[in-house]
Amino acid sequence: RKEVEQDPGPFNVPEGATVAFNCTYSNSASQSFFWYRQDCRKEPKLLMSVYSSGNEDGRFTAQLNRASQYISLLIRDSKLSDSATYLCVVNPGGYNKLIFGAGTRLAVHP
Amino acid sequence: EAGVAQSPRYKIIEKRQSVAFWCNPISGHATLYWYQQILGQGPKLLIQFQNNGVVDDSQLPKDRFSAERLKGVDSTLKIQPAKLEDSAVYLCASSPISRDRVYEQYFGPGTRLTVT
C-alpha cells in the first residue's frame, strides 16, 4: 500500500466550477499535512498547510480527518490558472521529511 | 531573494555512463533534499542533509547513487553507472533547519535526465 494515495484524475472542469480532491495516508503517526501545486514541467510549490480544524485561503479550503486518515482540498470558482497537478504531502514525523502522493491533475477549461 | 539553483537543466546520457547534478540551496537554509520524480509520480526523497550530515538516505540506491554536501552549502548528486530506469527529473529542495515545526520546502527547477 502506498503511503499517500490520490486519484490521479484528470479532473476536467469548466471555469467557475467547484472541484474537490481527496487523499488518504497510511501512517497514523503522521503529524503535518500539506497541499503542493506543480505546474506542467515546473517544480512543486507549497499551496497550503492542512490543519485539524480545517483552513481556508481564498478560494481554497483544506480539511483533515485524522480518524479516517483522509485529507481534502476544495477549490471554488475554478480559474484557468488553477490548471495544475495537486500533490498531497504528509510529514511522517521528524526532520522535516515529506512524503508526496502521485498528484491529482486538474484541467480547467473555458 | 535567490531561489534554489540547479544545473544542468537537461542531460542526455547513454546507459552505463555517469552523470552529476549540482544544487545550491537558498542562503541560510541548513537542510537540503534531493528528490527523484519519475513521469506521472510524485517526488521521491533520495537523500536529506542537515548542514553537511546525512539525516535520511534510506531510499538512495547506494550501489549507483552518491551525494555529498561537503561544506554544508551546495551539494552534488552522482549516478554511476546510469540505468534506463533512472530517467527522471532530479529535484533539489531546501528548508530552514527543523526543530519544532515542519517548514516549507523550496524546490529548484530540476534537472531532466534522459538515459538512452
Chai-1 contact restraints between the chains, C-beta under 6 A:
chainA,res_idxA,chainB,res_idxB,connection_type,confidence,min_distance_angstrom,max_distance_angstrom,comment,restraint_id
A,S32,B,V102,contact,1.0,0.0,6.0,A-B,restraint_1
A,E43,B,F107,contact,1.0,0.0,6.0,A-B,restraint_2
A,E43,B,P109,contact,1.0,0.0,6.0,A-B,restraint_3
A,E43,B,G110,contact,1.0,0.0,6.0,A-B,restraint_4
A,P44,B,F107,contact,1.0,0.0,6.0,A-B,restraint_5
A,L46,B,E104,contact,1.0,0.0,6.0,A-B,restraint_6
A,L87,B,G42,contact,1.0,0.0,6.0,A-B,restraint_7
A,N91,B,V102,contact,1.0,0.0,6.0,A-B,restraint_8
A,Y95,B,V55,contact,1.0,0.0,6.0,A-B,restraint_9
A,Y95,B,S98,contact,1.0,0.0,6.0,A-B,restraint_10
A,N96,B,T31,contact,1.0,0.0,6.0,A-B,restraint_11
A,N96,B,S95,contact,1.0,0.0,6.0,A-B,restraint_12
A,N96,B,S98,contact,1.0,0.0,6.0,A-B,restraint_13
A,N96,B,V102,contact,1.0,0.0,6.0,A-B,restraint_14
A,N96,B,Y103,contact,1.0,0.0,6.0,A-B,restraint_15
A,F100,B,G42,contact,1.0,0.0,6.0,A-B,restraint_16
A,F100,B,P43,contact,1.0,0.0,6.0,A-B,restraint_17
A,G101,B,G42,contact,1.0,0.0,6.0,A-B,restraint_18
A,A102,B,Q41,contact,1.0,0.0,6.0,A-B,restraint_19
A,A102,B,G42,contact,1.0,0.0,6.0,A-B,restraint_20
A,G103,B,G42,contact,1.0,0.0,6.0,A-B,restraint_21
